Amino acid sequence: MTTSLHPQHPTTPDTMSGPHGRSSDTHAPGLRVGRPDWPVIRRLSAVSLILGGALCVAGGTLHPIVDGKGHSVEALQGATAPWAQILLAVGTILVLLGMPGMYVWLRPRIGIAGFVGIVLYFVGNVVTSTAHLAVEIFVAYPFANDPTTAHLIADDDSMLGTPEFIGINAFGAVVMLVGLALLGSSLIRNRAVPIWIGVLITIGMVGFLLPLPAVAGISGFFWEAPRGIGVAAIGVLMLRAASAARADRT
């Protein structure tokens, strides 16, 4: 039994037409308003997901860990800082940019649970990943590498050590965990993508919950790889679908 990788004619702005077959937002006969159409947006979204997923895996793998801590002064002074964190930040932004297009492509096959999952995954990424990495790159890293401010980095591996920062990170992580579980289970249940991709998405945040010691070069890969590989694989499927659609038109 094979699973189609193509959405069932998703309704997107560029496919909506007025009474004469033209786009309903065309301003005058014969005048085409310049805008990216769905095939272009699909390809751009796919590339964002592929690059973003790969950069997140690379950044996580390279993220410095010293004595079981990834956000101590010693870790923030590590040889791969701040480049590993920058890779993670850029990768996260690219994944976020690709997610709206990913939803449009998956929409006919993932239902309400999948929609809620994507929304929660997006919100969790914004609340936790981007905020955490912004603080790590622009606050914690320079503070840790300045002898006059290094003592301000918390000893509990949270960088700031404030209840508010710890709380917002925990909240975002839970939101992301639930979102990935909903999205992944919807992908599996509806056979929207190959099952292994749905499994990777479903377990995308499980690694953070396991009481395993943090080890440089291993833990970061273990934490980031399921999500990174999962979204990158969806990006590849989107590109394949775009190529197949283009071939059908010709």
C-alpha distance (Angstrom), angle and dihedral (degrees) to the residues before:
residue distance angle dihedral
M1 . . .
T2 3.79 . .
T3 3.78 128.4 .
S4 3.78 120.7 -136.6
L5 3.76 113.0 -124.2
H6 3.79 93.9 -158.1
P7 3.81 125.9 91.2
Q8 3.77 114.5 -120.6
H9 3.82 96.9 -105.3
P10 3.80 97.8 -58.7
T11 3.76 114.7 -145.7
T12 3.76 107.0 -118.5
P13 3.78 131.2 163.9
D14 3.79 93.6 -99.4
T15 3.83 92.8 53.9
M16 3.79 95.1 51.7
S17 3.78 111.3 98.7
G18 3.77 137.5 -171.1
P19 3.81 127.0 -126.3
H20 3.82 92.3 -75.1
G21 3.80 96.8 48.4
R22 3.79 94.8 -98.8
S23 3.77 125.9 116.8
S24 3.77 108.8 -77.2
D25 3.81 91.7 -128.0
T26 3.79 95.4 55.6
H27 3.78 107.3 127.8
A28 3.80 100.7 -151.6
P29 3.82 138.6 5.0
G30 3.77 110.5 -79.6
L31 3.80 93.2 8.9
R32 3.80 115.6 116.6
V33 3.77 116.3 -163.4
G34 3.78 109.4 -134.0
R35 3.79 111.9 -116.6
P36 3.80 138.0 130.6
D37 3.80 110.3 -89.2
W38 3.81 124.3 -141.3
P39 3.83 96.9 -91.1
V40 3.82 90.0 54.8
I41 3.80 93.2 45.4
R42 3.81 90.2 47.7
R43 3.81 92.2 53.0
L44 3.81 93.3 45.3
S45 3.81 91.0 48.3
A46 3.79 91.0 48.4
V47 3.80 92.7 50.9
S48 3.82 90.3 47.9
L49 3.80 90.9 52.8
I50 3.80 93.5 47.0
L51 3.80 95.4 47.3
G52 3.80 93.1 39.3
G53 3.78 93.9 50.9
A54 3.80 92.2 47.5
L55 3.82 93.2 48.2
C56 3.81 91.9 49.0
V57 3.80 91.4 52.8
A58 3.82 91.4 46.6
G59 3.80 93.0 46.5
G60 3.78 92.9 47.2
T61 3.79 92.2 49.2
L62 3.81 92.3 49.3
H63 3.81 95.4 42.8
P64 3.81 107.5 122.8
I65 3.79 118.0 -114.9
V66 3.81 121.4 -176.8
D67 3.80 122.8 -175.6
G68 3.79 91.1 -13.4
K69 3.81 94.6 -52.0
G70 3.79 127.4 107.1
H71 3.81 99.2 -174.7
S72 3.79 104.2 41.6
V73 3.78 122.5 115.2
E74 3.80 89.9 -100.6
A75 3.80 92.6 51.0
L76 3.80 92.2 46.6
Q77 3.78 87.7 53.2
G78 3.82 91.2 51.4
A79 3.79 122.7 128.4
T80 3.81 94.2 -108.0
A81 3.81 95.2 48.3
P82 2.97 128.4 138.0
W83 3.82 94.1 7.5
A84 3.79 95.0 66.4
Q85 3.79 90.4 51.6
I86 3.81 90.9 47.4
L87 3.81 90.2 52.9
L88 3.81 88.9 51.5
A89 3.81 92.2 47.8
V90 3.80 94.9 48.8
G91 3.80 90.6 44.2
T92 3.80 91.7 51.0
I93 3.81 91.7 50.1
L94 3.81 91.3 49.8
V95 3.80 91.5 50.0
L96 3.80 90.1 50.7
L97 3.81 90.8 49.7
G98 3.80 90.9 51.3
M99 3.80 97.2 46.7
P100 3.84 99.5 80.8
G101 3.81 90.2 54.0
M102 3.80 89.8 44.7
Y103 3.79 90.0 54.8
V104 3.82 93.0 49.5
W105 3.80 90.0 51.4
L106 3.80 93.7 46.7
R107 3.81 97.5 36.9
P108 3.83 98.8 98.8
R109 3.81 90.6 54.3
I110 3.80 109.8 38.0
G111 3.80 106.3 54.6
I112 3.80 128.1 -158.1
A113 3.81 94.5 -44.0
G114 3.79 90.6 56.0
F115 3.80 91.4 48.1
V116 3.80 92.3 50.9
G117 3.80 89.3 46.1
I118 3.80 93.0 54.2
V119 3.81 91.6 47.2
L120 3.81 92.0 50.2
Y121 3.80 92.0 45.0
F122 3.81 89.7 51.2
V123 3.82 93.2 47.7
G124 3.80 92.6 45.4
N125 3.79 90.7 51.4
V126 3.79 91.8 50.9
V127 3.81 95.0 45.0
T128 3.79 98.3 42.6
S129 3.79 114.4 16.7
T130 3.79 101.8 39.1
A131 3.81 95.0 38.5
H132 3.80 92.7 45.0
L133 3.80 93.4 48.1
A134 3.80 93.2 45.3
V135 3.80 89.9 55.5
E136 3.80 91.8 43.9
I137 3.81 94.8 50.4
F138 3.79 102.2 36.3
V139 3.82 102.3 30.3
A140 3.80 114.9 17.1
Y141 3.81 97.7 40.2
P142 3.83 97.1 52.4
F143 3.80 91.3 40.6
A144 3.82 92.3 51.2
N145 3.78 91.9 49.5
D146 3.81 94.3 50.1
P147 3.84 112.5 79.0
T148 3.80 90.3 -149.0
T149 3.80 94.1 57.4
A150 3.82 104.2 26.5
H151 3.81 90.3 97.5
L152 3.82 88.9 65.4
I153 3.82 91.7 70.2
A154 3.81 108.2 99.0
D155 3.79 119.7 -115.1
D156 3.83 93.0 -138.6
D157 3.84 94.4 76.0
S158 3.82 92.2 -109.5
M159 3.85 94.9 105.6
L160 3.81 96.1 -140.1
G161 3.78 99.8 36.4
T162 3.81 93.5 -151.0
P163 3.82 120.7 135.4
E164 3.81 90.0 -129.9
F165 3.80 94.6 55.8
I166 3.79 92.8 43.5
G167 3.79 90.3 47.4
I168 3.81 96.7 49.8
N169 3.80 90.4 48.4
A170 3.80 91.2 50.6
F171 3.81 91.8 46.8
G172 3.80 92.8 49.8
A173 3.79 91.4 47.3
V174 3.82 92.0 53.4
V175 3.81 91.1 47.6
M176 3.80 90.3 50.4
L177 3.81 91.9 46.5
V178 3.81 92.1 53.3
G179 3.80 92.1 43.6
L180 3.79 93.9 52.0
A181 3.80 91.5 46.3
L182 3.82 91.5 52.2
L183 3.79 93.9 44.7
G184 3.79 94.9 44.7
S185 3.79 94.7 46.9
S186 3.81 90.1 48.4
L187 3.80 91.0 51.1
I188 3.81 90.2 50.9
R189 3.79 96.5 43.1
N190 3.81 94.3 48.6
R191 3.82 95.2 38.3
A192 3.80 87.6 -128.3
V193 3.81 91.5 152.3
P194 3.80 134.7 4.6
I195 3.79 108.8 -59.4
W196 3.80 95.4 -116.8
I197 3.80 89.9 62.7
G198 3.78 91.2 52.0
V199 3.79 90.0 49.7
L200 3.81 92.2 51.9
I201 3.79 91.3 49.5
T202 3.82 91.8 47.4
I203 3.81 93.8 53.2
G204 3.80 93.0 38.2
M205 3.81 95.1 119.4
V206 3.80 100.8 26.6
G207 3.80 92.5 96.6
F208 3.80 91.0 66.8
L209 3.81 90.6 58.2
L210 3.78 97.1 53.2
P211 3.82 115.5 97.1
L212 3.79 94.3 -126.7
P213 3.80 124.8 142.6
A214 3.79 114.3 -105.7
V215 3.81 111.8 -112.9
A216 3.80 124.8 -175.6
G217 3.80 113.9 -109.1
I218 3.81 93.6 9.1
S219 3.80 110.2 54.3
G220 3.80 94.5 48.9
F221 3.79 91.1 52.6
F222 3.80 91.1 46.7
W223 3.82 91.0 51.2
E224 3.81 98.1 44.7
A225 3.81 105.7 30.3
P226 3.84 100.6 77.0
R227 3.80 94.2 53.4
G228 3.79 95.2 35.7
I229 3.78 95.7 49.1
G230 3.81 91.5 41.7
V231 3.81 96.7 54.6
A232 3.81 91.9 39.9
A233 3.81 89.7 53.5
I234 3.80 90.4 51.8
G235 3.80 87.5 51.7
V236 3.80 90.3 53.8
L237 3.82 90.6 50.8
M238 3.80 89.8 50.5
L239 3.81 90.8 53.1
R240 3.79 91.1 48.6
A241 3.79 90.2 50.2
A242 3.80 90.0 49.9
S243 3.80 91.2 51.5
A244 3.81 91.5 47.8
A245 3.81 91.6 49.2
R246 3.80 90.7 49.8
A247 3.81 90.5 49.9
D248 3.82 90.2 50.3
R249 3.79 90.9 53.8
T250 3.79 91.6 52.6
